[in-house]
Amino acid sequence: MITLETRNNYDTRHGGAFDRGSADSYYGRPRIPHMYAGSTGSSPRIEQGEMTPEEVQAYLAGYQWNEQFGDKKCWD
């Protein structure tokens, strides 16, 4: 379980690992750790093999955060 206190330990910048994990959960995408060097879509995408263990953990925490407390994209 990710708590607000735990969430605050992660860098939540747009394009960062936590942000990308929560976005993938929101849009119903599979859990495939990745992040961006800068902003999403306007900087190089960094794949799981290039991420540190801490970055992968941040992605997974972001995904779990949205699964617990977030909402899901309504495609209607």
C-alpha positions as CSV (number, residue, x, y, z in Angstrom):
1,M,0.0,0.0,0.0
2,I,1.3,3.4,-0.9
3,T,0.4,6.1,1.6
4,L,0.5,9.9,1.1
5,E,3.6,10.0,3.2
6,T,5.3,7.3,1.0
7,R,4.1,9.1,-2.2
8,N,5.8,12.3,-1.0
9,N,9.1,10.4,-1.1
10,Y,9.0,10.1,-4.9
11,D,9.8,12.7,-7.5
12,T,6.4,13.3,-9.1
13,R,7.5,15.5,-12.0
14,H,5.7,15.2,-15.3
15,G,7.6,12.6,-17.3
16,G,9.2,11.0,-14.2
17,A,8.9,7.4,-13.3
18,F,6.1,7.9,-10.6
19,D,4.1,10.1,-13.0
20,R,4.4,7.6,-15.9
21,G,3.3,4.7,-13.6
22,S,0.3,6.6,-12.5
23,A,-0.6,7.6,-16.0
24,D,-0.3,4.0,-17.3
25,S,-2.7,2.9,-14.6
26,Y,-5.1,5.8,-15.4
27,Y,-5.2,4.9,-19.1
28,G,-5.5,1.2,-18.4
29,R,-2.1,0.4,-20.0
30,P,0.1,-2.5,-18.9
31,R,2.7,-2.1,-16.2
32,I,5.8,-1.6,-18.3
33,P,8.3,0.6,-16.4
34,H,9.6,3.6,-18.4
35,M,10.1,7.3,-17.9
36,Y,11.2,10.4,-19.8
37,A,14.5,12.3,-19.4
38,G,12.4,15.5,-19.3
39,S,8.8,16.2,-20.1
40,T,6.6,13.4,-21.4
41,G,6.7,13.2,-25.2
42,S,9.1,16.0,-25.7
43,S,12.3,14.3,-24.4
44,P,13.9,10.9,-24.8
45,R,12.0,8.0,-23.4
46,I,14.0,5.8,-21.0
47,E,13.1,2.1,-21.0
48,Q,13.2,-0.2,-18.0
49,G,16.7,-1.6,-18.9
50,E,18.1,1.9,-18.6
51,M,16.4,2.8,-15.4
52,T,17.9,2.5,-11.9
53,P,16.2,0.1,-9.4
54,E,14.9,3.2,-7.6
55,E,13.4,4.6,-10.8
56,V,11.7,1.2,-11.5
57,Q,10.4,1.2,-7.9
58,A,9.0,4.8,-8.4
59,Y,7.2,3.7,-11.5
60,L,5.6,0.7,-9.8
61,A,4.7,3.0,-6.8
62,G,3.0,5.4,-9.2
63,Y,1.1,2.6,-10.8
64,Q,0.0,1.3,-7.4
65,W,-0.9,4.8,-6.2
66,N,-3.4,5.3,-9.0
67,E,-4.8,1.8,-8.6
68,Q,-5.5,2.6,-5.0
69,F,-6.5,6.2,-5.0
70,G,-6.8,7.4,-8.6
71,D,-9.4,7.1,-11.2
72,K,-9.5,5.5,-14.6
73,K,-10.0,7.1,-18.0
74,C,-13.6,6.8,-19.2
75,W,-13.5,5.9,-22.9
76,D,-17.2,6.6,-23.5
